[in-house]
Structures are given as structure tokens and as C-alpha cells.
Amino acid sequence: MIQRMQPRLQRILVVDQAPASARMLADLMRNISPGQSWSAGTNAKAMMACNHVDPQLIFVELSSNDVDGISFTRELRRSNLPCRQAPVIMVTATATAGAIIAARDAGVHEFLRKPYNTRDLLKRLEAVILRPRDWVEAVQYIGPDRRRFNSGDYKGKLKRKADNEAKTDASRIIQALRILKSALTAIEADPSQALRSMQAQVLELQRVAISVSDPRLLEAVGDFQNYLANSTENGVMISAEAVRKAQSLLAFLPPEEPRAGKAA
């Protein structure tokens, strides 16, 4: 198992204001896999390290005087850094239900409670490296699929009946279209992330359309993809026009089911 993980453990960043704590974690990681590790004592230094080091794995403290792990994770996920999708493992001695949910919603992959040992650490590494979750590129949320949050510290309920089931092609299409629909409403408020979100969804839809051999979906994806490319070149995206251009894609969304207690 360790041999399979080693290629993804060559560059590690530890974000912790306490040098002794950061050093202990780095030493444990070196015992697991020979690689390089860097440490940062503030959020600002951590972001600079991410830019220079391009870490493959990041450990960050939940909260201290100079480190805010939730804020750091959100900033990383919304950045343009190559490591913005790197697994983030949050470390803390106070793993409350509220803290775990907040970390999950910020885009954290896993939660590691202090004090921990090598076995605890290996479990988290196995989860983020050998059991990766789908990446969600939305507007309000950017990070690994929260519905499949698998931290050993998380005791909450799953949101949907199908949370433990593998995604089908149909469910991938529906999720991508729903995210695309949401991104369209955010063009004026957050144009850069809305565009990035839409670009990610058309790539996902393109992959699925090819997989299921659906020429109609592939054609609709291609048309909207061309529109996004032209908008990027021109530097201007008009919300109403984007919504109109997306209609052929959104037509693949199934009708929404009526809410309980309301007439169909």
C-alpha cells in the first residue's frame, strides 16, 4: 500500500504555527515515505509555499493564532495554483462535529485528530490517495465530493440514499448540468469562478457523452464549449446570452420532482 502511495508523497506541505508540531508530522511522513517536506507558520506563507513548491499533499491546522485552516483551504481551492486540487488533511485536537462539517464544506479531504499515531496517519493517506473522490467545480463549493466524505472522525448521516453507490453515467450528467445551471446564475456576481465551473462541467459532459455514445449530447456540449471559448477570447460574457446558449444542454435535465406536500 505504501509503495502505491509513494509517487504522491514526494512533496508535502505542513501548515502549522508550532514548529515542533510541524516537525513531528514531517518526521512521521518521512518514516512512511522518503520525500521532501516544507512548513509554513501562517496562511500567507502557506499560499506562497504552494506557489513555489506545488505540494502533492497538504496538512493544515484547523485553527490557531496565525493559521486558519478553513480560510486557507477555501483560498487554495479558489486560486489558480497548480496544486489547488491537492488533498488537504486538516489536523486538530478539537474535532467537534461543527468543525468537521465546516472543514468538509471548505473543501478539505480528510480530518486527523490529535493525538495521532502512524496507523491513524496511514488511514488518512490511504483515503486521499488510494480512494480519491470526484472533484466538484461549482461556484459556492470547490473541492472533493462532499457526499462521499469518508473521514474516520465524521459520524454524521449521509445526505442521499445513493451516497455509497458508484456514480452512473446518468447521475454524472445530471450533476454536471445542475452545477452548470447554478454557475449560469453566478456570472455577474463571480464571473471568473462561474466560467471555470462551466468549463469543468462541459468537459465532464463531453467525457460522459463519448462514453455513452450520445451524439445529441456531444453536439450540444460542443456548441456550448465553443461559446465559452469565444467568450474567453473576447473577455466578455453576458449572462442572458450564456443562459440562452446553454438551453440545448439544459434540455437534458430531467423534470424536477415536486416537493413533498405540493401537488404535482
Buried (B, 14 or more C-beta within 10 A) or exposed (E): EEEEBBEBBBBBBBBBBBEEBBBBBBEBBBEBBEBBBBBBBBBEBBBEBBEEBEBBBBBBBBBBEBBBBBEBBBBBBBBEBEBBBBBBBBBBEEBEEEBBBBBBBBBBBBBBBBEBEEEBBBBBBBBBBEEBBEBBBBBEBBBBBBBBBBBBBBEEEEEEEEEEEEBEEEEBBBBBBBBBBBBBEBBEEBBEBBBBBBBBBBBBBBBBBEEBEBEEBBEBBEBBBEBBEEBEEEEEBEBEEBBEBBEBBBEBBEEEEEEEEEEE
